[in-house]
Amino acid sequence: MRYFVELRYDGAAYCGWQRQPDMPSVQQTIEEALTKLLRTPTEIVGAGRTDTGVNASYYVAHFDAEVDVNITQMLYKLNMMLPKDIGIFSITPVEATAHARFAAMEREYTYFISSVKNPFRRHSAWLYYVPLDVEAMNQAAAKLLTYSDFTSFAKLNSNNKTNICHIYHAEWSREESDRLCFTVAADRFLRNMVRALVGTLVDVGRGRYTPEQFEEIVASRDLSRSSGG
């Protein structure tokens, strides 16, 4: 039987979602708990990778079990076993062909920038003091919807089969007087792509690039021209 798991996690203590040799990951942490509960080695498949330190307010994964699972008990026990920075809020039986990664139609990231030092945001926002031109950043971000090859924002030696992504939404908003939010949605993202997009858009906001120059960076397919966030 296959089960979908809906969860959230604080990624500060992890190298990301995906299992890594000798590095703590969200995937490995959940797999160890599931293996103990089900008393058999159990793998869990996530909807996609998240980078080191990235949080997930909503994430979907799936695992297979040879026996029927008491969902109520499993949900309670799993949350008791997992550390405080990982929370499971739903376990649902699905068809054997359902897949957390391949069935996902859209993924969305939000990236926060704070202009004021706030200890309560130290794990969730980039502290950046330079004033930013949000209008120019949005003019640049809008150009992302007209491109599909994001080689300029791919991590070096990431071994992607393709750098093609389709971005459906990309917009900056001011949530509070001292905090900006960048929301970007696409069918898929490349490793480190969101950080690189944010860093280069911030360069637009501080006047290093114009929106037109940003578009040239996207079109160039030259990753050396983009900036990491």
PyMOL CGO cylinders between C-alpha atoms (Angstrom):
from pymol import cmd
from pymol.cgo import CYLINDER

trace = [
    CYLINDER, 0.00, 0.00, 0.00, 1.26, 3.47, -0.90, 0.3, 1, 1, 1, 1, 1, 1,
    CYLINDER, 1.26, 3.47, -0.90, 0.73, 6.46, 1.38, 0.3, 1, 1, 1, 1, 1, 1,
    CYLINDER, 0.73, 6.46, 1.38, 1.07, 10.17, 0.74, 0.3, 1, 1, 1, 1, 1, 1,
    CYLINDER, 1.07, 10.17, 0.74, 2.48, 12.19, 3.63, 0.3, 1, 1, 1, 1, 1, 1,
    CYLINDER, 2.48, 12.19, 3.63, 1.87, 15.91, 4.06, 0.3, 1, 1, 1, 1, 1, 1,
    CYLINDER, 1.87, 15.91, 4.06, 4.41, 17.61, 6.27, 0.3, 1, 1, 1, 1, 1, 1,
    CYLINDER, 4.41, 17.61, 6.27, 6.31, 20.77, 7.12, 0.3, 1, 1, 1, 1, 1, 1,
    CYLINDER, 6.31, 20.77, 7.12, 9.81, 21.31, 8.43, 0.3, 1, 1, 1, 1, 1, 1,
    CYLINDER, 9.81, 21.31, 8.43, 12.33, 23.86, 9.62, 0.3, 1, 1, 1, 1, 1, 1,
    CYLINDER, 12.33, 23.86, 9.62, 15.39, 23.16, 7.50, 0.3, 1, 1, 1, 1, 1, 1,
    CYLINDER, 15.39, 23.16, 7.50, 17.99, 25.02, 9.58, 0.3, 1, 1, 1, 1, 1, 1,
    CYLINDER, 17.99, 25.02, 9.58, 19.56, 21.80, 10.92, 0.3, 1, 1, 1, 1, 1, 1,
    CYLINDER, 19.56, 21.80, 10.92, 19.56, 19.88, 7.62, 0.3, 1, 1, 1, 1, 1, 1,
    CYLINDER, 19.56, 19.88, 7.62, 21.52, 19.76, 4.37, 0.3, 1, 1, 1, 1, 1, 1,
    CYLINDER, 21.52, 19.76, 4.37, 18.16, 19.79, 2.60, 0.3, 1, 1, 1, 1, 1, 1,
    CYLINDER, 18.16, 19.79, 2.60, 15.47, 17.23, 1.88, 0.3, 1, 1, 1, 1, 1, 1,
    CYLINDER, 15.47, 17.23, 1.88, 17.53, 14.65, 0.02, 0.3, 1, 1, 1, 1, 1, 1,
    CYLINDER, 17.53, 14.65, 0.02, 19.61, 12.02, 1.78, 0.3, 1, 1, 1, 1, 1, 1,
    CYLINDER, 19.61, 12.02, 1.78, 23.34, 12.87, 1.74, 0.3, 1, 1, 1, 1, 1, 1,
    CYLINDER, 23.34, 12.87, 1.74, 26.38, 10.84, 2.87, 0.3, 1, 1, 1, 1, 1, 1,
    CYLINDER, 26.38, 10.84, 2.87, 27.43, 11.84, 6.39, 0.3, 1, 1, 1, 1, 1, 1,
    CYLINDER, 27.43, 11.84, 6.39, 25.09, 14.84, 6.39, 0.3, 1, 1, 1, 1, 1, 1,
    CYLINDER, 25.09, 14.84, 6.39, 21.74, 15.22, 8.21, 0.3, 1, 1, 1, 1, 1, 1,
    CYLINDER, 21.74, 15.22, 8.21, 18.74, 15.40, 5.88, 0.3, 1, 1, 1, 1, 1, 1,
    CYLINDER, 18.74, 15.40, 5.88, 14.98, 15.53, 6.31, 0.3, 1, 1, 1, 1, 1, 1,
    CYLINDER, 14.98, 15.53, 6.31, 14.50, 12.44, 4.15, 0.3, 1, 1, 1, 1, 1, 1,
    CYLINDER, 14.50, 12.44, 4.15, 16.89, 10.31, 6.20, 0.3, 1, 1, 1, 1, 1, 1,
    CYLINDER, 16.89, 10.31, 6.20, 15.38, 11.48, 9.49, 0.3, 1, 1, 1, 1, 1, 1,
    CYLINDER, 15.38, 11.48, 9.49, 11.86, 10.46, 8.43, 0.3, 1, 1, 1, 1, 1, 1,
    CYLINDER, 11.86, 10.46, 8.43, 13.05, 7.19, 6.92, 0.3, 1, 1, 1, 1, 1, 1,
    CYLINDER, 13.05, 7.19, 6.92, 14.73, 6.18, 10.16, 0.3, 1, 1, 1, 1, 1, 1,
    CYLINDER, 14.73, 6.18, 10.16, 11.50, 6.82, 12.07, 0.3, 1, 1, 1, 1, 1, 1,
    CYLINDER, 11.50, 6.82, 12.07, 9.37, 4.93, 9.52, 0.3, 1, 1, 1, 1, 1, 1,
    CYLINDER, 9.37, 4.93, 9.52, 11.79, 2.00, 9.54, 0.3, 1, 1, 1, 1, 1, 1,
    CYLINDER, 11.79, 2.00, 9.54, 11.47, 1.68, 13.31, 0.3, 1, 1, 1, 1, 1, 1,
    CYLINDER, 11.47, 1.68, 13.31, 7.67, 1.95, 13.23, 0.3, 1, 1, 1, 1, 1, 1,
    CYLINDER, 7.67, 1.95, 13.23, 7.15, -0.49, 10.36, 0.3, 1, 1, 1, 1, 1, 1,
    CYLINDER, 7.15, -0.49, 10.36, 10.01, -2.76, 11.46, 0.3, 1, 1, 1, 1, 1, 1,
    CYLINDER, 10.01, -2.76, 11.46, 11.35, -2.99, 7.94, 0.3, 1, 1, 1, 1, 1, 1,
    CYLINDER, 11.35, -2.99, 7.94, 13.65, -0.74, 5.88, 0.3, 1, 1, 1, 1, 1, 1,
    CYLINDER, 13.65, -0.74, 5.88, 11.40, 1.97, 4.47, 0.3, 1, 1, 1, 1, 1, 1,
    CYLINDER, 11.40, 1.97, 4.47, 12.24, 4.64, 1.92, 0.3, 1, 1, 1, 1, 1, 1,
    CYLINDER, 12.24, 4.64, 1.92, 10.30, 7.86, 1.44, 0.3, 1, 1, 1, 1, 1, 1,
    CYLINDER, 10.30, 7.86, 1.44, 10.15, 9.79, -1.84, 0.3, 1, 1, 1, 1, 1, 1,
    CYLINDER, 10.15, 9.79, -1.84, 9.76, 13.56, -1.77, 0.3, 1, 1, 1, 1, 1, 1,
    CYLINDER, 9.76, 13.56, -1.77, 8.10, 15.96, -4.20, 0.3, 1, 1, 1, 1, 1, 1,
    CYLINDER, 8.10, 15.96, -4.20, 11.49, 17.54, -4.90, 0.3, 1, 1, 1, 1, 1, 1,
    CYLINDER, 11.49, 17.54, -4.90, 14.76, 18.68, -3.41, 0.3, 1, 1, 1, 1, 1, 1,
    CYLINDER, 14.76, 18.68, -3.41, 15.16, 21.61, -1.10, 0.3, 1, 1, 1, 1, 1, 1,
    CYLINDER, 15.16, 21.61, -1.10, 18.56, 23.18, -0.51, 0.3, 1, 1, 1, 1, 1, 1,
    CYLINDER, 18.56, 23.18, -0.51, 20.48, 23.40, 2.75, 0.3, 1, 1, 1, 1, 1, 1,
    CYLINDER, 20.48, 23.40, 2.75, 18.64, 25.45, 5.36, 0.3, 1, 1, 1, 1, 1, 1,
    CYLINDER, 18.64, 25.45, 5.36, 15.44, 25.81, 3.32, 0.3, 1, 1, 1, 1, 1, 1,
    CYLINDER, 15.44, 25.81, 3.32, 12.16, 25.51, 5.22, 0.3, 1, 1, 1, 1, 1, 1,
    CYLINDER, 12.16, 25.51, 5.22, 9.01, 23.83, 3.91, 0.3, 1, 1, 1, 1, 1, 1,
    CYLINDER, 9.01, 23.83, 3.91, 5.61, 25.09, 5.08, 0.3, 1, 1, 1, 1, 1, 1,
    CYLINDER, 5.61, 25.09, 5.08, 3.94, 22.44, 2.90, 0.3, 1, 1, 1, 1, 1, 1,
    CYLINDER, 3.94, 22.44, 2.90, 5.64, 19.39, 1.44, 0.3, 1, 1, 1, 1, 1, 1,
    CYLINDER, 5.64, 19.39, 1.44, 4.42, 16.07, 0.05, 0.3, 1, 1, 1, 1, 1, 1,
    CYLINDER, 4.42, 16.07, 0.05, 6.18, 12.70, 0.07, 0.3, 1, 1, 1, 1, 1, 1,
    CYLINDER, 6.18, 12.70, 0.07, 5.18, 9.05, -0.26, 0.3, 1, 1, 1, 1, 1, 1,
    CYLINDER, 5.18, 9.05, -0.26, 6.21, 5.71, 1.18, 0.3, 1, 1, 1, 1, 1, 1,
    CYLINDER, 6.21, 5.71, 1.18, 5.18, 2.10, 0.63, 0.3, 1, 1, 1, 1, 1, 1,
    CYLINDER, 5.18, 2.10, 0.63, 4.18, -0.35, 3.34, 0.3, 1, 1, 1, 1, 1, 1,
    CYLINDER, 4.18, -0.35, 3.34, 3.62, -4.09, 3.00, 0.3, 1, 1, 1, 1, 1, 1,
    CYLINDER, 3.62, -4.09, 3.00, 0.82, -4.02, 5.59, 0.3, 1, 1, 1, 1, 1, 1,
    CYLINDER, 0.82, -4.02, 5.59, -2.15, -1.74, 6.11, 0.3, 1, 1, 1, 1, 1, 1,
    CYLINDER, -2.15, -1.74, 6.11, -1.27, 1.17, 8.35, 0.3, 1, 1, 1, 1, 1, 1,
    CYLINDER, -1.27, 1.17, 8.35, -3.43, 2.46, 11.19, 0.3, 1, 1, 1, 1, 1, 1,
    CYLINDER, -3.43, 2.46, 11.19, -3.23, 6.06, 10.08, 0.3, 1, 1, 1, 1, 1, 1,
    CYLINDER, -3.23, 6.06, 10.08, -4.27, 7.63, 13.39, 0.3, 1, 1, 1, 1, 1, 1,
    CYLINDER, -4.27, 7.63, 13.39, -1.69, 5.68, 15.36, 0.3, 1, 1, 1, 1, 1, 1,
    CYLINDER, -1.69, 5.68, 15.36, 0.99, 6.14, 12.71, 0.3, 1, 1, 1, 1, 1, 1,
    CYLINDER, 0.99, 6.14, 12.71, 0.48, 9.91, 12.63, 0.3, 1, 1, 1, 1, 1, 1,
    CYLINDER, 0.48, 9.91, 12.63, 0.73, 10.15, 16.41, 0.3, 1, 1, 1, 1, 1, 1,
    CYLINDER, 0.73, 10.15, 16.41, 3.75, 7.85, 16.78, 0.3, 1, 1, 1, 1, 1, 1,
    CYLINDER, 3.75, 7.85, 16.78, 5.63, 9.35, 13.87, 0.3, 1, 1, 1, 1, 1, 1,
    CYLINDER, 5.63, 9.35, 13.87, 5.29, 12.86, 15.25, 0.3, 1, 1, 1, 1, 1, 1,
    CYLINDER, 5.29, 12.86, 15.25, 6.40, 11.65, 18.69, 0.3, 1, 1, 1, 1, 1, 1,
    CYLINDER, 6.40, 11.65, 18.69, 9.53, 10.06, 17.21, 0.3, 1, 1, 1, 1, 1, 1,
    CYLINDER, 9.53, 10.06, 17.21, 10.52, 12.89, 14.88, 0.3, 1, 1, 1, 1, 1, 1,
    CYLINDER, 10.52, 12.89, 14.88, 12.45, 15.94, 16.15, 0.3, 1, 1, 1, 1, 1, 1,
    CYLINDER, 12.45, 15.94, 16.15, 10.61, 19.16, 16.85, 0.3, 1, 1, 1, 1, 1, 1,
    CYLINDER, 10.61, 19.16, 16.85, 11.63, 20.70, 13.53, 0.3, 1, 1, 1, 1, 1, 1,
    CYLINDER, 11.63, 20.70, 13.53, 9.68, 18.14, 11.45, 0.3, 1, 1, 1, 1, 1, 1,
    CYLINDER, 9.68, 18.14, 11.45, 5.89, 17.85, 11.67, 0.3, 1, 1, 1, 1, 1, 1,
    CYLINDER, 5.89, 17.85, 11.67, 3.57, 15.40, 9.89, 0.3, 1, 1, 1, 1, 1, 1,
    CYLINDER, 3.57, 15.40, 9.89, -0.03, 16.56, 9.57, 0.3, 1, 1, 1, 1, 1, 1,
    CYLINDER, -0.03, 16.56, 9.57, -1.55, 14.03, 7.17, 0.3, 1, 1, 1, 1, 1, 1,
    CYLINDER, -1.55, 14.03, 7.17, -1.08, 10.43, 6.01, 0.3, 1, 1, 1, 1, 1, 1,
    CYLINDER, -1.08, 10.43, 6.01, -3.36, 9.31, 3.17, 0.3, 1, 1, 1, 1, 1, 1,
    CYLINDER, -3.36, 9.31, 3.17, -3.60, 5.96, 1.32, 0.3, 1, 1, 1, 1, 1, 1,
    CYLINDER, -3.60, 5.96, 1.32, -3.32, 6.43, -2.46, 0.3, 1, 1, 1, 1, 1, 1,
    CYLINDER, -3.32, 6.43, -2.46, -3.17, 4.34, -5.62, 0.3, 1, 1, 1, 1, 1, 1,
    CYLINDER, -3.17, 4.34, -5.62, 0.03, 2.38, -6.15, 0.3, 1, 1, 1, 1, 1, 1,
    CYLINDER, 0.03, 2.38, -6.15, 0.82, 4.51, -9.22, 0.3, 1, 1, 1, 1, 1, 1,
    CYLINDER, 0.82, 4.51, -9.22, 0.54, 7.84, -7.39, 0.3, 1, 1, 1, 1, 1, 1,
    CYLINDER, 0.54, 7.84, -7.39, 3.93, 9.55, -7.08, 0.3, 1, 1, 1, 1, 1, 1,
    CYLINDER, 3.93, 9.55, -7.08, 4.83, 12.52, -4.88, 0.3, 1, 1, 1, 1, 1, 1,
    CYLINDER, 4.83, 12.52, -4.88, 7.40, 13.82, -7.35, 0.3, 1, 1, 1, 1, 1, 1,
    CYLINDER, 7.40, 13.82, -7.35, 6.07, 12.97, -10.79, 0.3, 1, 1, 1, 1, 1, 1,
    CYLINDER, 6.07, 12.97, -10.79, 2.43, 13.76, -10.00, 0.3, 1, 1, 1, 1, 1, 1,
    CYLINDER, 2.43, 13.76, -10.00, 3.27, 17.24, -8.70, 0.3, 1, 1, 1, 1, 1, 1,
    CYLINDER, 3.27, 17.24, -8.70, 2.06, 19.88, -11.16, 0.3, 1, 1, 1, 1, 1, 1,
    CYLINDER, 2.06, 19.88, -11.16, 3.50, 22.98, -9.50, 0.3, 1, 1, 1, 1, 1, 1,
    CYLINDER, 3.50, 22.98, -9.50, 6.04, 23.98, -6.86, 0.3, 1, 1, 1, 1, 1, 1,
    CYLINDER, 6.04, 23.98, -6.86, 6.20, 27.32, -5.09, 0.3, 1, 1, 1, 1, 1, 1,
    CYLINDER, 6.20, 27.32, -5.09, 8.92, 29.07, -3.13, 0.3, 1, 1, 1, 1, 1, 1,
    CYLINDER, 8.92, 29.07, -3.13, 8.76, 32.20, -1.01, 0.3, 1, 1, 1, 1, 1, 1,
    CYLINDER, 8.76, 32.20, -1.01, 11.98, 34.03, -0.17, 0.3, 1, 1, 1, 1, 1, 1,
    CYLINDER, 11.98, 34.03, -0.17, 12.08, 36.71, 2.51, 0.3, 1, 1, 1, 1, 1, 1,
    CYLINDER, 12.08, 36.71, 2.51, 14.41, 39.68, 2.86, 0.3, 1, 1, 1, 1, 1, 1,
    CYLINDER, 14.41, 39.68, 2.86, 14.47, 41.71, 6.06, 0.3, 1, 1, 1, 1, 1, 1,
    CYLINDER, 14.47, 41.71, 6.06, 15.96, 45.19, 6.31, 0.3, 1, 1, 1, 1, 1, 1,
    CYLINDER, 15.96, 45.19, 6.31, 15.99, 45.15, 10.12, 0.3, 1, 1, 1, 1, 1, 1,
    CYLINDER, 15.99, 45.15, 10.12, 17.85, 42.70, 12.34, 0.3, 1, 1, 1, 1, 1, 1,
    CYLINDER, 17.85, 42.70, 12.34, 15.27, 40.50, 14.01, 0.3, 1, 1, 1, 1, 1, 1,
    CYLINDER, 15.27, 40.50, 14.01, 16.39, 37.44, 16.04, 0.3, 1, 1, 1, 1, 1, 1,
    CYLINDER, 16.39, 37.44, 16.04, 13.07, 35.72, 15.36, 0.3, 1, 1, 1, 1, 1, 1,
    CYLINDER, 13.07, 35.72, 15.36, 13.73, 35.84, 11.60, 0.3, 1, 1, 1, 1, 1, 1,
    CYLINDER, 13.73, 35.84, 11.60, 17.33, 34.66, 11.65, 0.3, 1, 1, 1, 1, 1, 1,
    CYLINDER, 17.33, 34.66, 11.65, 16.39, 31.28, 10.09, 0.3, 1, 1, 1, 1, 1, 1,
    CYLINDER, 16.39, 31.28, 10.09, 13.72, 32.57, 7.72, 0.3, 1, 1, 1, 1, 1, 1,
    CYLINDER, 13.72, 32.57, 7.72, 14.92, 35.82, 6.15, 0.3, 1, 1, 1, 1, 1, 1,
    CYLINDER, 14.92, 35.82, 6.15, 18.00, 37.25, 4.48, 0.3, 1, 1, 1, 1, 1, 1,
    CYLINDER, 18.00, 37.25, 4.48, 19.15, 40.30, 6.42, 0.3, 1, 1, 1, 1, 1, 1,
    CYLINDER, 19.15, 40.30, 6.42, 19.94, 42.96, 3.82, 0.3, 1, 1, 1, 1, 1, 1,
    CYLINDER, 19.94, 42.96, 3.82, 20.30, 46.63, 4.74, 0.3, 1, 1, 1, 1, 1, 1,
    CYLINDER, 20.30, 46.63, 4.74, 20.62, 48.27, 1.30, 0.3, 1, 1, 1, 1, 1, 1,
    CYLINDER, 20.62, 48.27, 1.30, 17.39, 49.99, 0.10, 0.3, 1, 1, 1, 1, 1, 1,
    CYLINDER, 17.39, 49.99, 0.10, 15.85, 48.16, -2.88, 0.3, 1, 1, 1, 1, 1, 1,
    CYLINDER, 15.85, 48.16, -2.88, 13.80, 49.37, -5.83, 0.3, 1, 1, 1, 1, 1, 1,
    CYLINDER, 13.80, 49.37, -5.83, 10.91, 46.88, -5.71, 0.3, 1, 1, 1, 1, 1, 1,
    CYLINDER, 10.91, 46.88, -5.71, 9.30, 48.24, -8.88, 0.3, 1, 1, 1, 1, 1, 1,
    CYLINDER, 9.30, 48.24, -8.88, 12.46, 47.56, -10.89, 0.3, 1, 1, 1, 1, 1, 1,
    CYLINDER, 12.46, 47.56, -10.89, 12.77, 44.10, -9.32, 0.3, 1, 1, 1, 1, 1, 1,
    CYLINDER, 12.77, 44.10, -9.32, 9.21, 43.28, -10.39, 0.3, 1, 1, 1, 1, 1, 1,
    CYLINDER, 9.21, 43.28, -10.39, 9.84, 44.54, -13.91, 0.3, 1, 1, 1, 1, 1, 1,
    CYLINDER, 9.84, 44.54, -13.91, 12.79, 42.16, -14.09, 0.3, 1, 1, 1, 1, 1, 1,
    CYLINDER, 12.79, 42.16, -14.09, 10.93, 39.26, -12.44, 0.3, 1, 1, 1, 1, 1, 1,
    CYLINDER, 10.93, 39.26, -12.44, 8.10, 39.54, -14.97, 0.3, 1, 1, 1, 1, 1, 1,
    CYLINDER, 8.10, 39.54, -14.97, 10.56, 38.69, -17.74, 0.3, 1, 1, 1, 1, 1, 1,
    CYLINDER, 10.56, 38.69, -17.74, 11.12, 35.25, -16.23, 0.3, 1, 1, 1, 1, 1, 1,
    CYLINDER, 11.12, 35.25, -16.23, 7.69, 34.14, -17.45, 0.3, 1, 1, 1, 1, 1, 1,
    CYLINDER, 7.69, 34.14, -17.45, 8.80, 34.51, -21.08, 0.3, 1, 1, 1, 1, 1, 1,
    CYLINDER, 8.80, 34.51, -21.08, 11.79, 32.16, -20.81, 0.3, 1, 1, 1, 1, 1, 1,
    CYLINDER, 11.79, 32.16, -20.81, 12.16, 28.42, -20.25, 0.3, 1, 1, 1, 1, 1, 1,
    CYLINDER, 12.16, 28.42, -20.25, 15.94, 27.79, -20.27, 0.3, 1, 1, 1, 1, 1, 1,
    CYLINDER, 15.94, 27.79, -20.27, 17.41, 28.80, -16.90, 0.3, 1, 1, 1, 1, 1, 1,
    CYLINDER, 17.41, 28.80, -16.90, 20.99, 27.68, -17.37, 0.3, 1, 1, 1, 1, 1, 1,
    CYLINDER, 20.99, 27.68, -17.37, 22.08, 31.11, -16.08, 0.3, 1, 1, 1, 1, 1, 1,
    CYLINDER, 22.08, 31.11, -16.08, 20.70, 30.14, -12.66, 0.3, 1, 1, 1, 1, 1, 1,
    CYLINDER, 20.70, 30.14, -12.66, 21.77, 26.49, -12.52, 0.3, 1, 1, 1, 1, 1, 1,
    CYLINDER, 21.77, 26.49, -12.52, 24.33, 25.34, -9.98, 0.3, 1, 1, 1, 1, 1, 1,
    CYLINDER, 24.33, 25.34, -9.98, 27.68, 24.36, -11.49, 0.3, 1, 1, 1, 1, 1, 1,
    CYLINDER, 27.68, 24.36, -11.49, 28.16, 20.58, -11.91, 0.3, 1, 1, 1, 1, 1, 1,
    CYLINDER, 28.16, 20.58, -11.91, 24.64, 19.79, -10.72, 0.3, 1, 1, 1, 1, 1, 1,
    CYLINDER, 24.64, 19.79, -10.72, 24.20, 17.15, -13.47, 0.3, 1, 1, 1, 1, 1, 1,
    CYLINDER, 24.20, 17.15, -13.47, 20.74, 18.29, -14.53, 0.3, 1, 1, 1, 1, 1, 1,
    CYLINDER, 20.74, 18.29, -14.53, 19.30, 16.35, -17.45, 0.3, 1, 1, 1, 1, 1, 1,
    CYLINDER, 19.30, 16.35, -17.45, 17.71, 19.60, -18.58, 0.3, 1, 1, 1, 1, 1, 1,
    CYLINDER, 17.71, 19.60, -18.58, 17.68, 23.22, -17.43, 0.3, 1, 1, 1, 1, 1, 1,
    CYLINDER, 17.68, 23.22, -17.43, 14.20, 23.80, -18.85, 0.3, 1, 1, 1, 1, 1, 1,
    CYLINDER, 14.20, 23.80, -18.85, 11.64, 25.11, -16.35, 0.3, 1, 1, 1, 1, 1, 1,
    CYLINDER, 11.64, 25.11, -16.35, 8.33, 26.88, -16.83, 0.3, 1, 1, 1, 1, 1, 1,
    CYLINDER, 8.33, 26.88, -16.83, 7.75, 29.73, -14.39, 0.3, 1, 1, 1, 1, 1, 1,
    CYLINDER, 7.75, 29.73, -14.39, 4.09, 30.63, -13.87, 0.3, 1, 1, 1, 1, 1, 1,
    CYLINDER, 4.09, 30.63, -13.87, 4.43, 33.40, -11.31, 0.3, 1, 1, 1, 1, 1, 1,
    CYLINDER, 4.43, 33.40, -11.31, 7.27, 35.59, -10.04, 0.3, 1, 1, 1, 1, 1, 1,
    CYLINDER, 7.27, 35.59, -10.04, 6.56, 38.66, -7.93, 0.3, 1, 1, 1, 1, 1, 1,
    CYLINDER, 6.56, 38.66, -7.93, 7.98, 40.78, -5.12, 0.3, 1, 1, 1, 1, 1, 1,
    CYLINDER, 7.98, 40.78, -5.12, 5.68, 42.16, -2.43, 0.3, 1, 1, 1, 1, 1, 1,
    CYLINDER, 5.68, 42.16, -2.43, 6.20, 44.12, 0.76, 0.3, 1, 1, 1, 1, 1, 1,
    CYLINDER, 6.20, 44.12, 0.76, 4.64, 42.09, 3.57, 0.3, 1, 1, 1, 1, 1, 1,
    CYLINDER, 4.64, 42.09, 3.57, 5.72, 44.53, 6.27, 0.3, 1, 1, 1, 1, 1, 1,
    CYLINDER, 5.72, 44.53, 6.27, 7.55, 47.84, 6.27, 0.3, 1, 1, 1, 1, 1, 1,
    CYLINDER, 7.55, 47.84, 6.27, 10.84, 46.03, 6.89, 0.3, 1, 1, 1, 1, 1, 1,
    CYLINDER, 10.84, 46.03, 6.89, 10.29, 42.76, 5.02, 0.3, 1, 1, 1, 1, 1, 1,
    CYLINDER, 10.29, 42.76, 5.02, 10.08, 41.87, 1.32, 0.3, 1, 1, 1, 1, 1, 1,
    CYLINDER, 10.08, 41.87, 1.32, 8.75, 38.60, -0.04, 0.3, 1, 1, 1, 1, 1, 1,
    CYLINDER, 8.75, 38.60, -0.04, 9.55, 37.01, -3.39, 0.3, 1, 1, 1, 1, 1, 1,
    CYLINDER, 9.55, 37.01, -3.39, 7.05, 34.37, -4.53, 0.3, 1, 1, 1, 1, 1, 1,
    CYLINDER, 7.05, 34.37, -4.53, 7.94, 32.18, -7.50, 0.3, 1, 1, 1, 1, 1, 1,
    CYLINDER, 7.94, 32.18, -7.50, 5.98, 29.20, -8.85, 0.3, 1, 1, 1, 1, 1, 1,
    CYLINDER, 5.98, 29.20, -8.85, 7.05, 26.76, -11.58, 0.3, 1, 1, 1, 1, 1, 1,
    CYLINDER, 7.05, 26.76, -11.58, 6.68, 23.20, -12.75, 0.3, 1, 1, 1, 1, 1, 1,
    CYLINDER, 6.68, 23.20, -12.75, 10.19, 22.50, -11.45, 0.3, 1, 1, 1, 1, 1, 1,
    CYLINDER, 10.19, 22.50, -11.45, 13.25, 24.30, -10.11, 0.3, 1, 1, 1, 1, 1, 1,
    CYLINDER, 13.25, 24.30, -10.11, 16.95, 23.67, -10.58, 0.3, 1, 1, 1, 1, 1, 1,
    CYLINDER, 16.95, 23.67, -10.58, 19.29, 23.21, -7.66, 0.3, 1, 1, 1, 1, 1, 1,
    CYLINDER, 19.29, 23.21, -7.66, 20.12, 26.62, -6.12, 0.3, 1, 1, 1, 1, 1, 1,
    CYLINDER, 20.12, 26.62, -6.12, 17.96, 28.29, -8.79, 0.3, 1, 1, 1, 1, 1, 1,
    CYLINDER, 17.96, 28.29, -8.79, 15.77, 30.29, -6.40, 0.3, 1, 1, 1, 1, 1, 1,
    CYLINDER, 15.77, 30.29, -6.40, 18.76, 31.65, -4.45, 0.3, 1, 1, 1, 1, 1, 1,
    CYLINDER, 18.76, 31.65, -4.45, 20.44, 32.66, -7.71, 0.3, 1, 1, 1, 1, 1, 1,
    CYLINDER, 20.44, 32.66, -7.71, 17.28, 34.34, -8.98, 0.3, 1, 1, 1, 1, 1, 1,
    CYLINDER, 17.28, 34.34, -8.98, 16.85, 36.26, -5.74, 0.3, 1, 1, 1, 1, 1, 1,
    CYLINDER, 16.85, 36.26, -5.74, 20.48, 37.37, -5.64, 0.3, 1, 1, 1, 1, 1, 1,
    CYLINDER, 20.48, 37.37, -5.64, 20.38, 38.65, -9.22, 0.3, 1, 1, 1, 1, 1, 1,
    CYLINDER, 20.38, 38.65, -9.22, 17.03, 40.38, -8.74, 0.3, 1, 1, 1, 1, 1, 1,
    CYLINDER, 17.03, 40.38, -8.74, 18.43, 42.08, -5.64, 0.3, 1, 1, 1, 1, 1, 1,
    CYLINDER, 18.43, 42.08, -5.64, 21.26, 43.33, -7.85, 0.3, 1, 1, 1, 1, 1, 1,
    CYLINDER, 21.26, 43.33, -7.85, 18.53, 44.95, -9.97, 0.3, 1, 1, 1, 1, 1, 1,
    CYLINDER, 18.53, 44.95, -9.97, 16.94, 46.44, -6.87, 0.3, 1, 1, 1, 1, 1, 1,
    CYLINDER, 16.94, 46.44, -6.87, 20.18, 48.04, -5.71, 0.3, 1, 1, 1, 1, 1, 1,
    CYLINDER, 20.18, 48.04, -5.71, 20.94, 49.43, -9.18, 0.3, 1, 1, 1, 1, 1, 1,
    CYLINDER, 20.94, 49.43, -9.18, 23.71, 47.14, -10.36, 0.3, 1, 1, 1, 1, 1, 1,
    CYLINDER, 23.71, 47.14, -10.36, 21.58, 45.93, -13.28, 0.3, 1, 1, 1, 1, 1, 1,
    CYLINDER, 21.58, 45.93, -13.28, 18.58, 47.35, -15.10, 0.3, 1, 1, 1, 1, 1, 1,
    CYLINDER, 18.58, 47.35, -15.10, 15.58, 45.08, -15.81, 0.3, 1, 1, 1, 1, 1, 1,
    CYLINDER, 15.58, 45.08, -15.81, 16.78, 44.91, -19.41, 0.3, 1, 1, 1, 1, 1, 1,
    CYLINDER, 16.78, 44.91, -19.41, 20.24, 43.77, -18.32, 0.3, 1, 1, 1, 1, 1, 1,
    CYLINDER, 20.24, 43.77, -18.32, 18.62, 41.16, -16.10, 0.3, 1, 1, 1, 1, 1, 1,
    CYLINDER, 18.62, 41.16, -16.10, 16.80, 39.82, -19.14, 0.3, 1, 1, 1, 1, 1, 1,
    CYLINDER, 16.80, 39.82, -19.14, 20.13, 39.66, -20.98, 0.3, 1, 1, 1, 1, 1, 1,
    CYLINDER, 20.13, 39.66, -20.98, 21.49, 37.51, -18.14, 0.3, 1, 1, 1, 1, 1, 1,
    CYLINDER, 21.49, 37.51, -18.14, 18.54, 35.12, -18.43, 0.3, 1, 1, 1, 1, 1, 1,
    CYLINDER, 18.54, 35.12, -18.43, 18.92, 34.88, -22.20, 0.3, 1, 1, 1, 1, 1, 1,
    CYLINDER, 18.92, 34.88, -22.20, 22.70, 34.44, -22.06, 0.3, 1, 1, 1, 1, 1, 1,
    CYLINDER, 22.70, 34.44, -22.06, 22.53, 30.96, -20.48, 0.3, 1, 1, 1, 1, 1, 1,
    CYLINDER, 22.53, 30.96, -20.48, 25.75, 31.90, -18.70, 0.3, 1, 1, 1, 1, 1, 1,
    CYLINDER, 25.75, 31.90, -18.70, 25.66, 30.92, -15.02, 0.3, 1, 1, 1, 1, 1, 1,
    CYLINDER, 25.66, 30.92, -15.02, 28.75, 33.04, -14.25, 0.3, 1, 1, 1, 1, 1, 1,
    CYLINDER, 28.75, 33.04, -14.25, 26.63, 36.18, -14.71, 0.3, 1, 1, 1, 1, 1, 1,
    CYLINDER, 26.63, 36.18, -14.71, 24.04, 35.46, -12.02, 0.3, 1, 1, 1, 1, 1, 1,
    CYLINDER, 24.04, 35.46, -12.02, 24.38, 36.06, -8.26, 0.3, 1, 1, 1, 1, 1, 1,
    CYLINDER, 24.38, 36.06, -8.26, 23.64, 33.68, -5.39, 0.3, 1, 1, 1, 1, 1, 1,
    CYLINDER, 23.64, 33.68, -5.39, 21.15, 34.81, -2.69, 0.3, 1, 1, 1, 1, 1, 1,
]
cmd.load_cgo(trace, "trace")
